[in-house]
Amino acid sequence: MDFTKIHLSYQYGMGFYSPTSTTMDKFRKAIDVDENKFLKSISFYHKQRCFTLEGDKYKKVFDSSKTAEINNWYQRKNFYLICRKENDKLLLENGLIKNIAEEFNQLSLLYNFIINNCF
């Protein structure tokens, strides 16, 4: 079978897909407590080209003193970092797992920030 003629796509990511308001309040509180630690945890974001930040935002601004970069996360009802890829030759090669692992590794500081502050 010629897989190049089949439209395949795949996606992967991490985040808060359906968090409680309490969980998101803990997330915002953790940012308030140590903004520099949070900034370090997301420092990978503008350096990479795989993951996009998505999710619903509140219209009401919680803290107008926050920078635009922080408010992009702070204002969320939920958030997730998602990597969407169209059919590529990596999808059918042995390197797929290694590639995904390397991309997920970029998320490790943010993952740890979330685990250590929200649960």
C-alpha positions in Angstrom: 0.0 0.0 0.0 1.3 3.5 -0.9 0.9 5.5 2.3 1.9 8.7 0.6 -1.5 8.9 -1.1 -3.4 8.5 2.2 -4.1 11.7 4.1 -2.7 11.0 7.6 -2.2 13.5 10.4 -1.4 13.2 14.0 -1.1 15.3 17.1 0.2 15.1 20.6 0.6 17.4 23.5 -0.1 18.2 27.2 -2.0 20.6 29.3 -5.2 21.1 31.3 -8.0 20.1 29.0 -10.9 20.2 31.6 -9.4 21.7 34.8 -11.5 22.7 37.7 -11.5 26.4 38.5 -9.7 25.5 41.8 -6.9 23.9 39.8 -6.6 27.0 37.5 -6.6 29.2 40.6 -3.7 27.2 42.0 -1.9 27.6 38.7 -2.4 31.4 38.8 -1.4 31.5 42.4 1.8 29.6 41.6 2.6 32.2 38.9 2.0 35.0 41.5 4.3 33.4 44.1 7.2 32.9 41.7 6.8 34.6 38.4 10.5 34.0 37.5 10.1 30.3 38.0 7.1 30.2 35.8 8.9 32.3 33.1 11.8 29.8 33.2 9.3 26.9 32.8 7.9 28.4 29.6 11.2 29.7 28.3 11.3 27.0 25.7 8.0 28.2 24.1 9.3 30.9 21.8 12.4 28.9 20.8 10.5 25.9 19.4 8.3 25.4 16.4 6.2 22.4 17.3 3.8 23.2 20.1 1.1 25.9 20.0 -0.6 27.2 23.1 -4.4 26.8 22.8 -7.4 26.9 25.1 -10.2 29.1 26.3 -9.5 32.5 27.9 -11.5 34.7 30.2 -12.5 38.1 28.9 -12.1 39.7 32.3 -8.5 40.6 33.0 -7.4 39.1 36.3 -4.3 41.2 36.8 -3.5 44.0 34.4 0.0 44.4 35.9 1.1 41.1 34.3 3.1 41.1 31.1 1.4 40.0 27.9 3.5 36.9 27.9 2.3 35.9 31.4 -1.3 37.0 30.7 -1.4 34.7 27.7 -1.2 31.8 30.2 -2.8 33.5 33.3 -6.1 34.4 31.6 -6.8 30.8 30.6 -9.8 28.7 31.6 -7.9 25.8 30.3 -4.8 25.4 28.2 -2.8 22.8 26.3 0.3 22.7 24.2 -0.4 20.8 21.0 1.7 19.7 18.1 -0.2 19.0 15.0 1.5 17.3 12.1 0.4 16.4 8.6 1.5 13.2 6.9 5.2 13.2 6.9 7.7 10.5 6.4 8.6 10.5 10.1 5.1 9.1 10.9 6.1 5.8 9.3 9.7 5.6 10.4 11.5 4.4 13.5 12.5 7.9 14.4 9.0 9.0 15.4 9.2 7.9 19.0 12.6 9.6 19.4 11.3 12.8 17.8 8.3 12.9 20.0 10.4 12.2 23.1 12.7 15.1 22.3 9.8 17.4 21.7 8.1 16.4 25.0 11.4 16.9 26.8 11.1 20.6 26.0 7.9 20.6 28.1 9.5 19.1 31.2 10.0 22.3 33.2 6.4 23.4 32.6 5.2 19.9 33.4 7.1 20.0 36.7 5.8 23.5 37.5 2.3 22.3 37.0 2.7 19.0 39.0 4.5 20.8 41.9 2.0 23.6 42.2 -1.4 22.5 41.1 -1.9 19.1 42.6 
